[in-house]
Amino acid sequence: MTNPKQNSYLVISAMGADRPGIVDELSGQILECGCNIEDSRMSVLGREFALILLVSGRWDAIAKLETALEPLGKRLDLTVNHRRTDTREQTGNMLPYAVDVSAMDQPGIVHHISKFLSQRNINIEDMSTARYAAAHTGTPMFAVHITIGIPSSMQISALRDDFLDFCDRLNIDAVMEPIKN
């Protein structure tokens, strides 16, 4: 049986046409149900607004929020999905690193980098990408920022050398550095 004093967790994703007030309405509903936003990512992509939230609350507050999400999504014209989850167990054997990549825009950059990492059992914790025009020339450029967890048993200098060689072959600039808290 669930301890009523222990928090439950819900992941919510929502997407729809961008307009002012979406975050206000969603966060207001979360608060009204007695829940709290623990973590979130929100962005406008093209003309669409997308978000993903980790929400916590007592089990009954989470249940109330789950019930409220479908009518809220209809009212706001959003596609809303949700799923119960637990807190993530912290593993002490992972080293947090940041990877920053920039290159002339070309198909497959994210795929190639994610394949390199997954083949080495390195988990992508967070990733953001952006396309922009290079200063002076206007050349289409692509940037990727990735937070990864590297197993502590891995030799970092060898991994960094392999990664930078890999990036050189793809003609992309990259930096891999430890995250300093």
PAMAR-786839 format. One record per atom (N, C-alpha, C, O, CB): x, z, y; residue in one letter. Coordinates in steps of 0.2 Angstrom, whole numbers, plus 5000, padded with zeros to 4 digits. Atoms other than C-alpha are relative to their C-alpha. Glycine has a CB too. Layout:
! PAMAR-786839
XZYA;...
END
This chain:
! PAMAR-786839
500450004994M;500050005000M;500450005006M;501050035006M;499550065000M;499650004994T;500649965017T;500050065005T;499450095005T;499849945005T;500049954996N;501150105028N;499749985007N;500049945010N;500750035001N;500450034993P;499950095044P;500550015006P;500449985011P;499450045001P;499549994994K;501450155055K;500549955000K;500949955005K;500250075000K;499550055000Q;502550025049Q;499849935003Q;499249915001Q;500349994992Q;500250074997N;502549855058N;500049954995N;500449954990N;500549985006N;500050065004S;502049695050S;500249955005S;500249955011S;499249994998S;499850064996Y;502649525056Y;499749944999Y;499549924993Y;500849994999Y;500350075001L;501949355059L;500449955004L;500649965010L;499250015003L;499750054996V;502749195064V;499449955002V;499049934998V;500549964995V;500550044997I;501649085075I;500449945003I;500849945006I;499650035005I;499850064997S;501948905079S;499449965003S;498949975001S;500449954995S;500650034996A;500948805092A;500349945003A;500949945006A;499750055005A;499850074997M;501048625099M;499449975003M;498849975000M;500449964995M;500650034997G;499948535111G;500349975007G;500949985009G;499450045001G;499850034994A;499948435127A;500250065005A;499950115006A;499449965003A;499749954995D;501048525141D;499550015006D;499249965008D;500649985002D;500449984994R;500048615155R;500250075002R;500450114997R;499349984999R;499949934998P;500248765165P;499550054997P;499050034996P;500050015008P;500549955002G;499548925158G;500050014992G;499750064990G;499349995002G;500049995007I;499848905139I;500350074998I;500050104994I;500449944997I;499649945002V;501149045138V;499650065002V;499550114998V;500750005003V;500449954998D;500049155148D;499450024996D;499350084994D;499749995007D;500549995004E;498549135137E;500250024993E;499950074991E;499649934999E;499849975006L;499449155121L;500350075000L;500150114996L;500649954997L;499749935000S;500449305126S;499550055002S;499550115000S;500650005006S;500649954999G;498849385133G;499650014994G;499450074993G;499649975005G;500449985007Q;497949365116Q;500450044996Q;500250094993Q;499949934997Q;499649965005I;499449435107I;500050075003I;499950124999I;500849985001I;500149944997L;499449585119L;499350034999L;499350094997L;500250005008L;500749985001E;497549605118E;499950024993E;499550074992E;499549955002E;500149985007C;497649615099C;500550064998C;500450094993C;500249944995C;499649945002G;498949755100G;500749984997G;501050024994G;499750054996G;499450025003C;500449655095C;500649995006C;500449995012C;499949934996C;499550014995N;502149625103N;500549944998N;500649924992N;500550065000N;499650065002I;503249465104I;500750034999I;501050065004I;500049955006I;499349985001E;504949505096E;500549955001E;501149965004E;500050024992E;499650054999D;505749335097D;499649945001D;499149934999D;500549994994D;500450064998S;505249165104S;500549945002S;501049955004S;499550015005S;499750064998R;505748985107R;499549965003R;499049954999R;500549964994R;500550044997M;504748875119M;500449945003M;500949955006M;499650045005M;499750054997S;505048705125S;499549945001S;499049944998S;500649974996S;500350064999V;504348545133V;500449944997V;500949934999V;499849995007V;499750065003L;504748395122L;499649945001L;499049944999L;500150014992L;500450054998G;504148235129G;499450035005G;499650065010G;499749964994G;500549974997R;502448275135R;499650064997R;499150084999R;499449955002R;500249955004E;502148405122E;500350075001E;500950075002E;500049984993E;499749935000F;502348595123F;500050034993F;499650024989F;499650055005F;499949985007A;503048675107A;500350075001A;500750095005A;500449964996A;499749945000L;503348855103L;500050034993L;499650014989L;499650055005L;500049965006I;503748975089I;500250075002I;500650085006I;500649974995I;500049924998L;503549165090L;500150044994L;499850024989L;499450025004L;500049945005L;503949315079L;499750055004L;499950085009L;500750024998L;500449944997V;502649445083V;500050064995V;499950054989V;499349975001V;500149945004S;502549625077S;499450045002S;499250035008S;500750045000S;500649964998G;501149745076G;499850044994G;500150024988G;499449975003G;500349975006R;500249865064R;499649954996R;499449904999R;499550065002R;500350055004W;499449775050W;499349985002W;499249935002W;500050034992W;500750024998D;497749785057D;500049965007D;499649925008D;499650075002D;499950044994A;498349715074A;500249934998A;500049885001A;500550045005A;499850075002I;499149575065I;499449964997I;499349904998I;500650004995I;500650035003A;497549545055A;499549975006A;499249925005A;499750054995A;500550014994K;496549545072K;500349935003K;499949895005K;500050065005K;499750064997L;497849415079L;499949944996L;499749894998L;500750025001L;500150065004E;497749305064E;499349975001E;499249915001E;500150024992E;500750024999T;495849295066T;499949975007T;499549925007T;499550064999T;500150034994A;495949255084A;500449945002A;500249905006A;500350055006A;499650064998L;497249115083L;499649944999L;499749895003L;500650004995L;500450075001E;496048975076E;499649995006E;499649935009E;499650004994E;500450024995P;494848995090P;500449995007P;500249955011P;499450065002P;499550014994L;496249015103L;500349935000L;500349905005L;500550055000L;499750075000G;497048855097G;499549955002G;499749905005G;500249994993G;500550044999K;495448765098K;499850005008K;499849945011K;499350014997K;500250004993R;495048825116R;500649975004R;500549945009R;499950085002R;499450024996L;496848785122L;500249934997L;500749905000L;500650044999L;499950075003D;496848615112D;500750004997D;501149954999D;499949955005D;499349995003L;498448675102L;499950004992L;499450024990L;500350065002L;499950005007T;498948645084T;500350074999T;500950075001T;500349944997T;499749945001V;499248825079V;500150024992V;499650014988V;499650065003V;499849985007N;500048885062N;500350075000N;500650095005N;500449954996N;499749945000H;500449055057H;500250024992H;499950004988H;499650065003H;499749985007R;501349145042R;500250075001R;500650095005R;500549954997R;499749935000R;501649325038R;500750004997R;500949954994R;499650054995R;499349995002T;503449375036T;500350075000T;499950125002T;500549955005T;499749934999D;504649525035D;500649995004D;500849945006D;500250024993D;499450004996T;506149575045T;500549974996T;500549984990T;500150075003T;499550035004R;507649485041R;500650054998R;500850095003R;500449945004R;499549955002E;508949585031E;500749975003E;500949915002E;500050004993E;499350024997Q;510649585040Q;500550004994Q;500650054991Q;500250055006Q;499450005005T;512049535029T;500650015003T;500849975008T;500049934995T;499449984997G;513649615033G;500649954999G;501149955002G;500250064999G;499550045002N;514649475025N;500049935004N;500349885002N;500049994993N;500050064996M;514249335038M;500350015007M;500150065010M;499249985001M;499749994993L;515249305054L;499649955004L;499549895003L;500749984999L;500450044995P;514249235069P;500549955004P;500949985007P;499650045004P;499650054997Y;514949075076Y;499649955004Y;499049945002Y;500549964995Y;500350054997A;514448955089A;500349935000A;500949935000A;499950025008A;499750075000V;514648765088V;499749965005V;499149965006V;499949974993V;500250044994D;514548655103D;500249934999D;500949924998D;500250025007D;499850075002V;514548465100V;499749965006V;499249975008V;499749974994V;500250054995S;514448325113S;500349934998S;500849924996S;500150015007S;499850075002A;514548135110A;499549955003A;499049975006A;499949994992A;500450064998M;513847965115M;499450014995M;499550014989M;500449935000M;500650005004D;512047965109D;500049954994D;500249894996D;499450005004D;500050045006Q;511947895091Q;499650034995Q;499650094994Q;500749984998Q;500449975005P;510747915077P;500450044995P;501050014993P;499649944996P;499749965005G;511248045064G;500450055001G;500750094997G;500349954996G;499649954999I;512248165073I;499850074997I;500250104994I;500150015008I;500349945003V;511148315068V;500150004993V;500350054990V;499350015002V;500050015008H;511048255050H;500750014998H;500850054993H;499749934998H;499350005003H;512948235048H;500350075001H;500650094997H;500449955004H;499749934999I;513348405056I;499750054995I;500050094992I;499950025007I;500449955004S;511948495046S;500349994993S;500350044989S;499349995000S;499850015007K;512548415030K;500750034999K;500950064994K;500149924998K;499449975001F;514348465033F;500050074999F;500350104995F;500549985007F;500049935000L;513848645036L;499650024993L;499950074990L;499650025005L;500349985006S;512648655021S;500449994994S;500350034989S;499349964999S;499550015006Q;513948585009Q;500550054999Q;500850064994Q;500349935001Q;499649945000R;514948735013R;499650075000R;499950125001R;500550005006R;500449945001N;513548855011N;500050045007N;500050105007N;500250054995N;500049974993I;513548895030I;499249995003I;499049935003I;500549965005I;500750004998N;511748935037N;500049995007N;500450025011N;499750074998N;500150014993I;511148865053I;499550055002I;498950065000I;499749935002I;500549954998E;510349015062E;499649985006E;499050005007E;500450065003E;500350024994D;509848925078D;500349935003D;500949935002D;500050055006D;499750064998M;510048755085M;499549975006M;498949975006M;500049944995M;500450034995S;509548665101S;500449935002S;501049935002S;500050045007S;499750064999T;509948485106T;499749975007T;499149995009T;499949954994T;500350034994A;509748385122A;500449935001A;500949924999A;500250045006A;499850064998R;509948205128R;500150005007R;499650025011R;499649944997R;499950014993Y;510648165145Y;500549945002Y;500849914997Y;500450075003Y;499650064998A;511548035155A;500750035003A;500750085007A;499649965006A;499349984998A;513448055158A;500049995007A;499849945010A;500549964996A;499950004993A;513948085176A;500449935001A;500849914997A;500450065002A;499750064998H;514547925185H;499849944996H;499749894999H;500850015000H;500150065004T;514247805171T;499349994998T;499049934997T;500449994994T;500750015003G;512447845165G;500049994993G;499449984990G;499649955004G;500050015007T;512947825147T;499650064997T;499650114998T;500850004997T;500549955004P;511647905135P;500550054996P;500950034992P;499549974996P;499649955003M;512448065129M;499650054996M;499050054997M;500550055005M;500449965004F;511948195116F;500450064999F;501050064998F;499849974993F;499649935001A;512348385115A;499650044995A;499050044995A;500050035007A;500349965005V;512048505101V;500350075001V;500950075001V;500149974993V;499749935000H;512248695102H;499750034993H;499150034993H;499850045006H;500249975006I;512148785085I;500350074999I;500950085000I;500249954994I;499749935002T;512348965080T;500050004992T;499549984989T;499550065003T;499950005007I;512948985062I;500250064997I;500550105001I;500549944998I;499749945004G;513349115049G;500549984995G;500349954990G;499450054997G;499550025004I;514949095041I;500250054995I;500350114997I;500749975004I;499849955004P;515349185025P;500750035001P;501149995002P;499949974992P;499449974998S;516649315028S;500649984995S;501249994997S;499950075000S;499450025005S;517649255012S;500349935002S;500849924999S;499750004993S;499850074998M;517849085020M;500650005005M;500650055010M;499549965003M;499450004996Q;519549045028Q;499849965007Q;499749905006Q;500649974997Q;500250034994I;519049015046I;500449945003I;500249895005I;499950055006I;499650054997S;520548915052S;500049934996S;500049884999S;500750035000S;500150065004A;520348795037A;499349965002A;499349905002A;500150014993A;500650034998L;518548775041L;500049965006L;499749915007L;499450055000L;500050034993R;518848745059R;500449935000R;500149885003R;500350055005R;499650065001D;520148615055D;499649944997D;499649894999D;500750014996D;500450055003D;519048525043D;499449975004D;499349915004D;499750034993D;500550024996F;517648525055F;500249965006F;499949905007F;499650065003F;499750044995L;518648455069L;500249934998L;500149885002L;500650045004L;499850075003D;519348315058D;499449964999D;499449905000D;500450014994D;500750045001F;517548275053F;499749985006F;499549925006F;499550054996F;500250034993C;517048265071C;500449955003C;500149905006C;500050065005C;499650064998D;518548155075D;499849944997D;499849895000D;500750024999D;500250065004R;518048035062R;499349975003R;499249915002R;499950014992R;500750024997L;516248025070L;500149995007L;499649975010L;499550054998L;499950014993N;516948015087N;499650045005N;499350025009N;499949925002N;500449954997I;516148175093I;500550055002I;500950074998I;499450024996I;499749944998D;516848315103D;499750064998D;499150074998D;500150005008D;500349945002A;516648485096A;500450065001A;501050065002A;499850004992A;499749934999V;517048675098V;499750044995V;499150044995V;500050025007V;500349955005M;516848805085M;500350075002M;501050085001M;500149994992M;499849944997E;517048985092E;499650064997E;499050054996E;500150005007E;500449945002P;516649165087P;499550025005P;499750015011P;500450064998P;500449974995I;515149235096I;500250075001I;500350114997I;499250004997I;499849934997K;515649385106K;499450045003K;499150015007K;500650005005K;500649964998N;514349515108N;500150045006N;499750085009N;499750054995N;
END
